[in-house]
Amino acid sequence: QFSERTINRIYLALVWGDLKTDTGTITANIGRNKKNRKLMTVFTNNDEGKHAVTHYEVVERFRYITLVKCKLETGRTHQIRVHMKHIGHPLFNDFEYGGDKILRGTTFSKYKQFIHNCFKILPRQALHATYLSFIHPKSNKIVGFESNLPEDISSVIDRWRIYTNQNKSIL
C-alpha cells in the first residue's frame, strides 16, 4: 500500500514564516545531500532524487510562524522537513534543516527570549503525525488511527497564541 500510495498520512507542523497562500502543493525531487549523507535535499534537476509531493494547508497563523497540515502523496525520508525548507519555511526548531534559529520576527530581546523558551519546551522539530489510515489486508476495510498533538507542541502553540494576541499592536 505504501508503494501504491493508498496510505493516507496527515501531519501537523509549525513552520517559520507566514505562508503566502492558505493551501499549496510542493512537488520537488528529494535525495541524499551530496555533502552530508545523513541529510536529504531537493534536486531541481529531475534526473536526480526521487519524485516527492507534499500538500499543505494553513491551520493557524501566528505572524512569524504558521501551523500547517501536511498530507503526503509520496513518502520520502524527511519529506516534509525538506519540502518546507525548500519553499523558505523550515520547521520550527529543526536543527538539521535550519529551523533552530530565529528566522522571522522582531529584534526585541523579549522576543528572542520568548523563542529560546519555546525551543527549551520543544527541543526537537515541530512535526507530528496526526492521522494514518490504510486498507486492512484481511477485512479490506479502511482503518484509521488518530494521534493528538503531544504536550510539548501544544504548549508552544498555546504560547504563540498568547504572544500574538498580547503583541497585536507591535506586530
Contact map, one row per residue, 1 for C-alpha under 8 A:
111111100000000000000000000000000000000000000000000000000000000000000000000000000000000000000000000000000000000000000000000000000000011000000000000000000000000000000000000
111111100000000000000000000000000000000000000000000000000000000000000000001000000000000000000000000000000000000000000000000000000000000000000000000000000000000000000000000
111111000000000000000000000000000000000000000000000000000000000000000000000000000000000000000000000000000000000000000000000000000000000000000000000000000000000000000000000
111111000000000000000000000000000000000000000000000000000000000000000000000000000000000000000000000000000000000000000000000000000000000000000000000000000000000000000000000
111111110000000000000000000000000000000000000000000000000000000000000000110000000000000000000000000000000000000000000000000000000000000000000000000000000000000000000000000
111111110000000000000000000000000000000000000000000000000000000000000000000000000000000000000000000000000000000000000000000000000000011000000000000000000000000000000000000
110011111000000000000000000000000000000000000000000000000000000000000000000000000000000000000000000000000000000000000000000000000001111000000000000000000000000000000000000
000011111100000000000000000000000000000000000000000000000000000000000011000000000000000000000000000000000000000000000000000000000011110000000000000000000000000000000000000
000000111110000000000000000000000000000000000000000000000000000000000011000000000000000000000000000000000000000000000000000000001111100000000000000000000000000000000000000
000000011111000000000000000000000000000000000000000000000000000000001111000000000000000000000000000000000000000000000000000000001111000000000000000000000000000000000000000
000000001111100000000000000000000000000000000000000000000000000000001110000000000000000000000000000000000000000000000000000000111110000000000000000000000000000000000000000
000000000111110000000000000000000000000000000000000000000000000000111100000000000000000000000000000000000000000000000000000000111100000000000000000000000000000000000000000
000000000011111000000000000000000000000000000000000000000000000000111100000000000000000000100000000000000000000000000000000001110000000000000000000000000000000000000000000
000000000001111100000000000000000000000000000000000000000000000011110000000000000000000000110000000000000000000000000000000001100000000000000000000000000000000000000000000
000000000000111110000000000000000000000000000000000000000000000011110000000000000001000011110000000000000000000000000000000001000000000000000000000000000000000000000000000
000000000000011111000000000000000000000000000000000000000000000111000000000000000000000011110000001000110000000000000000000000000000000000000000000000000000000000000000000
000000000000001111100000000000000000000000000000000000000000001111000000000000000000000010000000000000110000000000000000000000000000000000000000000000000000000000000000000
000000000000000111110000000000000000000000000000000000000000111111000000000000000000000000000000000000000000000000000000000000000000000000000000000000000000000000000000000
000000000000000011111100000000000000000000000000000000000100000001000000000000000000000010000000000000000000000000000000000000000000000000000000000000000000000000000000000
000000000000000001111100000000000000000000000000000000000000000000000000000000000000000000000000000000000000000000000000000000000000000000000000000000000000000000000000000
000000000000000000111111000000000000000000000000000000000100000000000000000000000000000000000000000000000000000000000000000000000000000000000000000000000000000000000000000
000000000000000000111111000000000000000000000000000000001100000000000000000000000000000000000000000000000000000000000000000000000000000000000000000000000000000000000000000
000000000000000000001111100000000000000000000000000000111100000000000000000000000000000000000000000000000000000000000000000000000000000000000000000000000000000000000000000
000000000000000000001111110000000000000000000000000000111000000000000000000000000000000000000000000000000000000000000000000000000000000000000000000000000000000000000000000
000000000000000000000011111000000000000000000000000011110000000000000000000000000000000000000000000000000000000000000000000000000000000000000000000000000000000000000000000
000000000000000000000001111100000000000000000000000011100000000000000000000000000010000000000000000000000000000000000000000000000000000000000000000000000000000000000000000
000000000000000000000000111110000000000000000000001111000000000000000000000000000000000000000000000000000000000000000000000000000000000000000000000000000000000000000000000
000000000000000000000000011111000000000001110000001110000000000000000000000000000010000000000000000000000000000000000000000000000000000000000000000000000000000000000000000
000000000000000000000000001111100000000001110101111100000000000000000000000000000000000000000000000000000000000000000000000000000000000000000000000000000000000000000000000
000000000000000000000000000111110000000111100001111100000000000000000000000100100100000000000000000000000000000000000000000000000000000000000000000000000000000000000000000
000000000000000000000000000011111000000111100001110000000000000000000000000000000000000000000000000000000000000000000000000000000000000000000000000000000000000000000000000
000000000000000000000000000001111101111110000000100000000000000000000000000000000000000000000000000000000000000000000000000000000000000000000000000000000000000000000000000
000000000000000000000000000000111111111110000000000000000000000000000000000000000000000000000000000000000000000000000000000000000000000000000000000000000000000000000000000
000000000000000000000000000000011111100000000000000000000000000000000000000000000000000000000000000000000000000000000000000000000000000000000000000000000000000000000000000
000000000000000000000000000000001111100000000000000000000000000000000000000000000000000000000000000000000000000000000000000000000000000000000000000000000000000000000000000
000000000000000000000000000000011111111000000000000000000000000000000000000000000000000000000000000000000000000000000000000000000000000000000000000000000000000000000000000
000000000000000000000000000000011111111100000000000000000000000000000000000000000000000000000000000000000000000000000000000000000000000000000000000000000000000000000000000
000000000000000000000000000000011001111100000000000000000000000000000000000000000000000000000000000000000000000000000000000000000000000000000000000000000000000000000000000
000000000000000000000000000000011001111110000000000000000000000000000000000000000000000000000001000000000000000000000000000000000000000000000000000000000000000000000000000
000000000000000000000000000001111000111111000000000000000000000000000000000011000100000000000000000000000000000000000000000000000000000000000000000000000000000000000000000
000000000000000000000000000001111000001111100000000000000000000000000000000000000100000000000000000000000000000000000000000000000000000000000000000000000000000000000000000
000000000000000000000000000111100000000111110000100000000000000000000000000000000110010000000000000000000000000000000000000000000000000000000000000000000000000000000000000
000000000000000000000000000111100000000011111101100000000000000000000000000000000000000000000000000000000000000000000000000000000000000000000000000000000000000000000000000
000000000000000000000000000110000000000001111101000000000000000000000000000000000000000000000000000000000000000000000000000000000000000000000000000000000000000000000000000
000000000000000000000000000000000000000000111111000000000000000000000000000000000000000000000000000000000000000000000000000000000000000000000000000000000000000000000000000
000000000000000000000000000010000000000000111111100000000000000000000000000000000000000000000000000000000000000000000000000000000000000000000000000000000000000000000000000
000000000000000000000000000000000000000000001111100000000000000000000000000000000000000000000000000000000000000000000000000000000000000000000000000000000000000000000000000
000000000000000000000000000011100000000000111111110000000000000000000000000000000000000000000000000000000000000000000000000000000000000000000000000000000000000000000000000
000000000000000000000000000011110000000001100111111000000000000000000000000000000000000000000000000000000000000000000000000000000000000000000000000000000000000000000000000
000000000000000000000000000011100000000000000001111100000000000000000000000100000000000000000000000000000000000000000000000000000000000000000000000000000000000000000000000
000000000000000000000000001111000000000000000000111110000000000000000000010000000000000000000000000000000000000000000000000000000000000000000000000000000000000000000000000
000000000000000000000000001111000000000000000000011111000000000000000000111100100000000000000000000000000000000000000000000000000000000000000000000000000000000000000000000
000000000000000000000000111100000000000000000000001111100000000000000001110000000000000000000000000000000000000000000000000000000000000000000000000000000000000000000000000
000000000000000000000000111000000000000000000000000111110000000000000111110000110010000000000000000000000000000000000000000000000000000000000000000000000000000000000000000
000000000000000000000011110000000000000000000000000011111000000000000111100000000000000000000000000000000000000000000000000000000000000000000000000000000000000000000000000
000000000000000000000011100000000000000000000000000001111100000000011110000000000000000000000000000000000000000000000000000000000000000000000000000000000000000000000000000
000000000000000000000111000000000000000000000000000000111110000000011100000000000000000000000000000000000000000000000000000000000000000000000000000000000000000000000000000
000000000000000000101110000000000000000000000000000000011111100001111000000000000000000000000000000000000000000000000000000000000000000000000000000000000000000000000000000
000000000000000000000000000000000000000000000000000000001111100001111000000000000000000000000000000000000000000000000000000000000000000000000000000000000000000000000000000
000000000000000000000000000000000000000000000000000000000111110001110000000000000000000000000000000000000000000000000000000000000000000000000000000000000000000000000000000
000000000000000001000000000000000000000000000000000000000111111111100000000000000000000000000000000000000000000000000000000000000000000000000000000000000000000000000000000
000000000000000001000000000000000000000000000000000000000001111111100000000000000000000000000000000000000000000000000000000000000000000000000000000000000000000110010000000
000000000000000011000000000000000000000000000000000000000000111111000000000000000000000000000000000000000000000000000000000000000000000000000000000000000000000000010000001
000000000000000111000000000000000000000000000000000000000000111111000000000000000000000000000000000000011000000000000000000000000000000000000000000000000000000000000000000
000000000000011111000000000000000000000000000000000000000000111111100000000000000000000000010000000000010000000000000000000000000000000000000000000000000000000000000000000
000000000000011111100000000000000000000000000000000000000111111111110000000000000000000000000000000000000000000000000000000000000000000000000000000000000000000000000000000
000000000001111000000000000000000000000000000000000000000111110011111000000000000000000000000000000000000000000000000000000000000000000000000000000000000000000000000000000
000000000001111000000000000000000000000000000000000000011111000001111100000000000000000000000000000000000000000000000000000000000000000000000000000000000000000000000000000
000000000111100000000000000000000000000000000000000000011110000000111110000000000000000000000000000000000000000000000000000000000000000000000000000000000000000000000000000
000000000111100000000000000000000000000000000000000001111000000000011111000000010000000000000000000000000000000000000000000000000000000000000000000000000000000000000000000
000000011110000000000000000000000000000000000000000001110000000000001111100000000000000000000000000000000000000000000000000000000000000000000000000000000000000000000000000
000000011100000000000000000000000000000000000000000011100000000000000111111000000000000000000000000000000000000000000000000000000000000000000000000000000000000000000000000
000010000000000000000000000000000000000000000000000111100000000000000011111000000000000000000000000000000000000000000000000000000000000000000000000000000000000000000000000
000010000000000000000000000000000000000000000000001111000000000000000001111100000000000000000000000000000000000000000000000000000000000000000000000000000000000000000000000
010000000000000000000000000000000000000000000000000100000000000000000001111110100000000000000000000000000000000000000000000000000000000000000000000000000000000000000000000
000000000000000000000000000001000000000000000000010100000000000000000000011111100000000000000000000000000000000000000000000000000000000000000000000000000000000000000000000
000000000000000000000000000000000000000100000000000000000000000000000000001111100000000000000000000000000000000000000000000000000000000000000000000000000000000000000000000
000000000000000000000000000000000000000100000000000000000000000000000000000111111100000000000000000000000000000000000000000000000000000000000000000000000000000000000000000
000000000000000000000000000001000000000000000000000101000000000000000000001111111110000000000000000000000000000000000000000000000000000000000000000000000000000000000000000
000000000000000000000000000000000000000000000000000001000000000000000100000001111111000000000000000000000000000000000000000000000000000000000000000000000000000000000000000
000000000000000000000000000000000000000000000000000000000000000000000000000001111111100001100000100000000000000000000000000000000000000000000000000000000000000000000000000
000000000000000000000000000001000000000111000000000000000000000000000000000001111111110001000000100000000000000000000000000000000000000000000000000000000000000000000000000
000000000000000000000000010100000000000001000000000001000000000000000000000000111111111000000000000000000000000000000000000000000000000000000000000000000000000000000000000
000000000000001000000000000000000000000000000000000000000000000000000000000000011111111111100000000000000000000000000000000000000000000000000000000000000000000000000000000
000000000000000000000000000000000000000000000000000000000000000000000000000000001111111111100000110000000000000000000000000000000000000000000000000000000000000000000000000
000000000000000000000000000000000000000001000000000000000000000000000000000000000111111111000000000000000000000000000000000000000000000000000000000000000000000000000000000
000000000000000000000000000000000000000000000000000000000000000000000000000000000011111110000000000000000000000000000000000000000000000000000000000000000000000000000000000
000000000000000000000000000000000000000000000000000000000000000000000000000000000001111111000000000000000000000000000000000000000000000000000000000000000000000000000000000
000000000000001110100000000000000000000000000000000000000000000000000000000000000001111111100000000000000000000000000000000000000000000000000000000000000000000000000000000
000000000000001100000000000000000000000000000000000000000000000000000000000000001101110111110100111000000000000000000000000000000000000000000000000000000000000000000000000
000000000000111100000000000000000000000000000000000000000000000000000000000000001001100011111100101000000000000000000000000011100000000000000000000000000000000000000000000
000000000000011100000000000000000000000000000000000000000000000010000000000000000000000001111100001100000000000000000000000011000000000000000000000000000000000000000000000
000000000000000000000000000000000000000000000000000000000000000000000000000000000000000000111110011110000000000000000010011111000000000000000000000000000000000000000000000
000000000000000000000000000000000000000000000000000000000000000000000000000000000000000001111111111100000000000000000000000111000000000000000000000000000000000000000000000
000000000000000000000000000000000000000000000000000000000000000000000000000000000000000000001111111100000000000000000000000110000000000000000000000000000000000000000000000
000000000000000000000000000000000000001000000000000000000000000000000000000000000000000000000111111000000000000000000000000000000000000000000000000000000000000000000000000
000000000000000000000000000000000000000000000000000000000000000000000000000000001100100001100111111000000000000000000000000000000000000000000000000000000000000000000000000
000000000000000000000000000000000000000000000000000000000000000000000000000000000000100001001111111110000000000000000000000000000000000000000000000000000000000000000000000
000000000000000100000000000000000000000000000000000000000000000000000000000000000000000001111111111111100000000000000000000010000000000000000000000000000000000000000000000
000000000000000000000000000000000000000000000000000000000000000000000000000000000000000000011110011111000000000000000010000000000000000000000000000000000000000000000000000
000000000000000000000000000000000000000000000000000000000000000000000000000000000000000000001000011111100000000000000000000000000000000000000000000000000000000000000000000
000000000000000000000000000000000000000000000000000000000000000000000000000000000000000000000000001111111000000100100000000000000000000000000000000000000000000000000000000
000000000000000110000000000000000000000000000000000000000000000000000000000000000000000000000000001011111000000000000000000000000000000000000000000000000000000000000000000
000000000000000110000000000000000000000000000000000000000000000110000000000000000000000000000000000001111100000000000000000000000000000000000000000000000000000000000000000
000000000000000000000000000000000000000000000000000000000000000100000000000000000000000000000000000001111110001000000000000000000000000000000000000000000000000000000000000
000000000000000000000000000000000000000000000000000000000000000000000000000000000000000000000000000000011111001000000000000000000000000000000000000000000000000000000000000
000000000000000000000000000000000000000000000000000000000000000000000000000000000000000000000000000000001111101100000000000000000000000000000000000000000000000000000000000
000000000000000000000000000000000000000000000000000000000000000000000000000000000000000000000000000000000111111100000000000000000000000000000000000000000000000000000000000
000000000000000000000000000000000000000000000000000000000000000000000000000000000000000000000000000000000011111110000000000000000000000000000000000000000000000000000000000
000000000000000000000000000000000000000000000000000000000000000000000000000000000000000000000000000000000001111111000000000000000000000000000000000000000000000000000000000
000000000000000000000000000000000000000000000000000000000000000000000000000000000000000000000000000000001111111111100000000000000000000000000000000000000000000000000000000
000000000000000000000000000000000000000000000000000000000000000000000000000000000000000000000000000001000011111111110000000000000000000000000000000000000000000000000000000
000000000000000000000000000000000000000000000000000000000000000000000000000000000000000000000000000000000000111111111000000000000000000000000000000000000000000000000000000
000000000000000000000000000000000000000000000000000000000000000000000000000000000000000000000000000000000000011111111100000000000000000000000000000000000000000000000000000
000000000000000000000000000000000000000000000000000000000000000000000000000000000000000000000000000001000000001111111110000000000000000000000000000000000000000000000000000
000000000000000000000000000000000000000000000000000000000000000000000000000000000000000000000000000000000000000111111111000000000000000000000000000000000000000000000000000
000000000000000000000000000000000000000000000000000000000000000000000000000000000000000000000000000000000000000011111111100000000000000000000000000000000000000000000000000
000000000000000000000000000000000000000000000000000000000000000000000000000000000000000000000000000000000000000001111111110000000000000000000000000000000001001000000000000
000000000000000000000000000000000000000000000000000000000000000000000000000000000000000000001000000100000000000000111111111100000000000000000000000000000000000000000000000
000000000000000000000000000000000000000000000000000000000000000000000000000000000000000000000000000000000000000000011111111000000000000000000000000000000000000000000000000
000000000000000000000000000000000000000000000000000000000000000000000000000000000000000000000000000000000000000000001111111000000000000000000000000000010011000000000000000
000000000000000000000000000000000000000000000000000000000000000000000000000000000000000000001000000000000000000000000111111111000000000000000000000000011001000000000000000
000000000000000000000000000000000000000000000000000000000000000000000000000000000000000000001000000000000000000000000011111110000000000000000000000000000000000000000000000
000000000000000000000000000000000000000000000000000000000000000000000000000000000000000000001110000000000000000000000010011111000000000000000000000000000000000000000000000
000000000000000000000000000000000000000000000000000000000000000000000000000000000000000000111110001000000000000000000000011111100000000000000000000000000000000000000000000
000000000000111000000000000000000000000000000000000000000000000000000000000000000000000000111100000000000000000000000000010111110000000000000000000000001000000000000000000
000000000011110000000000000000000000000000000000000000000000000000000000000000000000000000100000000000000000000000000000000011111000000000000000000000000000000000000000000
000000000011100000000000000000000000000000000000000000000000000000000000000000000000000000000000000000000000000000000000000001111100000000000000000011000000000000000000000
000000001111000000000000000000000000000000000000000000000000000000000000000000000000000000000000000000000000000000000000000000111111000000000000001000000000000000000000000
000000001111000000000000000000000000000000000000000000000000000000000000000000000000000000000000000000000000000000000000000000011111000000000000011110000000000000000000000
000000011110000000000000000000000000000000000000000000000000000000000000000000000000000000000000000000000000000000000000000000001111100000000001111000000000000000000000000
000000111100000000000000000000000000000000000000000000000000000000000000000000000000000000000000000000000000000000000000000000001111110000000001110000000000000000000000000
000000111000000000000000000000000000000000000000000000000000000000000000000000000000000000000000000000000000000000000000000000000011111000000111100000000000000000000000000
100001110000000000000000000000000000000000000000000000000000000000000000000000000000000000000000000000000000000000000000000000000001111100000111000000000000000000000000000
100001100000000000000000000000000000000000000000000000000000000000000000000000000000000000000000000000000000000000000000000000000000111110011110000000000000000000000000000
000000000000000000000000000000000000000000000000000000000000000000000000000000000000000000000000000000000000000000000000000000000000011111111110000000000000000000000000000
000000000000000000000000000000000000000000000000000000000000000000000000000000000000000000000000000000000000000000000000000000000000001111110000000000000000000000000000000
000000000000000000000000000000000000000000000000000000000000000000000000000000000000000000000000000000000000000000000000000000000000000111110000000000000000000000000000000
000000000000000000000000000000000000000000000000000000000000000000000000000000000000000000000000000000000000000000000000000000000000000111111000000000000000000000000000000
000000000000000000000000000000000000000000000000000000000000000000000000000000000000000000000000000000000000000000000000000000000000001111111100000000000000000000000000000
000000000000000000000000000000000000000000000000000000000000000000000000000000000000000000000000000000000000000000000000000000000000001100111110000000000000000000000000000
000000000000000000000000000000000000000000000000000000000000000000000000000000000000000000000000000000000000000000000000000000000000111100011111000000000000000000000000000
000000000000000000000000000000000000000000000000000000000000000000000000000000000000000000000000000000000000000000000000000000000000111100001111100000000000000000000000000
000000000000000000000000000000000000000000000000000000000000000000000000000000000000000000000000000000000000000000000000000000000011110000000111110000000000000000000000000
000000000000000000000000000000000000000000000000000000000000000000000000000000000000000000000000000000000000000000000000000000000011100000000011111000000000000000000000000
000000000000000000000000000000000000000000000000000000000000000000000000000000000000000000000000000000000000000000000000000000000111000000000001111100000000000000000000000
000000000000000000000000000000000000000000000000000000000000000000000000000000000000000000000000000000000000000000000000000000001110000000000000111110000000000000000000000
000000000000000000000000000000000000000000000000000000000000000000000000000000000000000000000000000000000000000000000000000000000100000000000000011111000000000000000000000
000000000000000000000000000000000000000000000000000000000000000000000000000000000000000000000000000000000000000000000000000000010100000000000000001111101100000000000000000
000000000000000000000000000000000000000000000000000000000000000000000000000000000000000000000000000000000000000000000000000000010000000000000000000111111100000000000000000
000000000000000000000000000000000000000000000000000000000000000000000000000000000000000000000000000000000000000000000000000000000000000000000000000011111110000000000000000
000000000000000000000000000000000000000000000000000000000000000000000000000000000000000000000000000000000000000000000000110000000000000000000000000001111111000000000000000
000000000000000000000000000000000000000000000000000000000000000000000000000000000000000000000000000000000000000000000000010001000000000000000000000011111111100000000000000
000000000000000000000000000000000000000000000000000000000000000000000000000000000000000000000000000000000000000000000000000000000000000000000000000011111111110000000000000
000000000000000000000000000000000000000000000000000000000000000000000000000000000000000000000000000000000000000000000000100000000000000000000000000000111111111000000000000
000000000000000000000000000000000000000000000000000000000000000000000000000000000000000000000000000000000000000000000100110000000000000000000000000000011111111100000000000
000000000000000000000000000000000000000000000000000000000000000000000000000000000000000000000000000000000000000000000000000000000000000000000000000000001111111110000000000
000000000000000000000000000000000000000000000000000000000000000000000000000000000000000000000000000000000000000000000000000000000000000000000000000000000111111111000000000
000000000000000000000000000000000000000000000000000000000000000000000000000000000000000000000000000000000000000000000100000000000000000000000000000000000011111111100000000
000000000000000000000000000000000000000000000000000000000000010000000000000000000000000000000000000000000000000000000000000000000000000000000000000000000001111111110000000
000000000000000000000000000000000000000000000000000000000000010000000000000000000000000000000000000000000000000000000000000000000000000000000000000000000000111111111000000
000000000000000000000000000000000000000000000000000000000000000000000000000000000000000000000000000000000000000000000000000000000000000000000000000000000000011111111100000
000000000000000000000000000000000000000000000000000000000000000000000000000000000000000000000000000000000000000000000000000000000000000000000000000000000000001111111110000
000000000000000000000000000000000000000000000000000000000000011000000000000000000000000000000000000000000000000000000000000000000000000000000000000000000000000111111111001
000000000000000000000000000000000000000000000000000000000000000000000000000000000000000000000000000000000000000000000000000000000000000000000000000000000000000011111111000
000000000000000000000000000000000000000000000000000000000000000000000000000000000000000000000000000000000000000000000000000000000000000000000000000000000000000001111111000
000000000000000000000000000000000000000000000000000000000000000000000000000000000000000000000000000000000000000000000000000000000000000000000000000000000000000000111111111
000000000000000000000000000000000000000000000000000000000000000000000000000000000000000000000000000000000000000000000000000000000000000000000000000000000000000000011111111
000000000000000000000000000000000000000000000000000000000000000000000000000000000000000000000000000000000000000000000000000000000000000000000000000000000000000000000011111
000000000000000000000000000000000000000000000000000000000000000000000000000000000000000000000000000000000000000000000000000000000000000000000000000000000000000000000011111
000000000000000000000000000000000000000000000000000000000000001000000000000000000000000000000000000000000000000000000000000000000000000000000000000000000000000000010011111
